[in-house]
Structures are given as C-alpha cells and as structure tokens.
Amino acid sequence: MKTGVLFLHGFTGGPFEVRPLIDYLKERTDWTIQIPVLPGHDFPMDLGKASAEAWMMEAELGLNRLRKEVDRVIVVGFSMGGIIALYLALRYPIDKLVLLSAAAKYISPRILLEDMAVMLSESVTKNYPPNTFYHLYEYKLRNTPLHATKEFLRVVKMVEPYYGKITTPVCVVQGKRDGIVPFSTGEHLLRSLGSVQKQLIVSEKGKHHICYSDDYLEWFPHVYEFMRKGQCEI
C-alpha cells in the first residue's frame, strides 16, 4: 500500500517551516511527499490579491494530485495549514491528520514577527541550508497586507463551525512556549473534533515554529508512529 503525505505550510510562510519533519520522514520511508506553495507565498511574496478560497483550492488541487498516485493519504498542516487540513478532511477521505501548532485561535502578527526573528537569529546558521531566502522572512512579515491577514482569519472562521463533523484520526502537536497560538488551542481541538482516534503531543520547548524546537527529536518519533500505525505492509 503506497502512502502519500501532503504538507501545508503556514500564513506568510513556506515549505521550510516543515522541512525538518519532511527530512525525517524521507530518511525513514519511501512515502510520496508533496508540499504545494499557497498562492501569494511564492518568492517574492505577493499577498495583495490573496484569498482564503485560493489557498483552499490550491490545497485541494495538491491533495487530488497526490490521491492519484497513492493508496492512503496523510495531511500534515502547520499553523494556518492545519486549519486548511481540517477543511480538506471535511471534503475528502483522508487516512490521518497531523496538526502542528494549528492556528485555531487567532494569531498576533506582532508576536509572530518577534518569534520568527528570534528563531532566525538563533537557528539560521545551523538549521537552514545556504543560499536560501529565509533571511527575507522578516521583511515579508513586515510587508504583509492587512487584506491578507483578514483572509487568514476568514479561513479560521470558515472551518471552525464544522470541527465536530471531522472524524479523521488526528494527532495534534502543540508547543508549551508558543507565544502565537496558545497552548490551550491543542486541548481545544481535541475536545472539539469529532474524531474517535485523537491524541495530543506536547513539545515542552516548542515555540510556534515547532519543527525547529529544541526537543523535536523527542516528539518526531511519536508523530511518525502515529502516521505509520495501521499501515498495511506488502
């Protein structure tokens, strides 16, 4: 049985936000991995005409492409990508969901900027590959149009009323030091989702960009076990 994983990045972000987990899976599996870049998030970023519908449609297109190639699909969503992952679970048969710092409660753009700046200053030299544009991320955040922020909030509001209808097995990962999405968000999602199989993984040292937490090697194996559990071996 062939497995595919669709990764969805966050608001004003990109694939790098989940790259450590992608690399972890690539080292251990032969799974097909896709991560579409949501409209307006290409380089250079242009969110002036971004819309909630365009982001959701791009995620749907990515999911449908992947479904044609594999037998089982897992969707991993970071921050806003976690909310879009829930939207996909409402509309399509998905084997499992992994929600990383899912933005089910509202983000403060100011705190997001501060947290990202700290992450870059501490991690860029040891975690990011050379010749990339991650050093421009702070510039992107400072120049994010208000319109785009409102569209992000629309994504949250569009999906929130339907949490109880989502029955896909779900693994929620939340950092205790997340200054953007409150730690209580993870517990809120577990209570609200209609899934029978659901679990919360706590990253004791995790901030919002949780895949770069100091303890990622402690919780990555638990996420991997959740993703592979129940997989039919051929």
Disulfide bonds with the S-S distance in Angstrom:
none
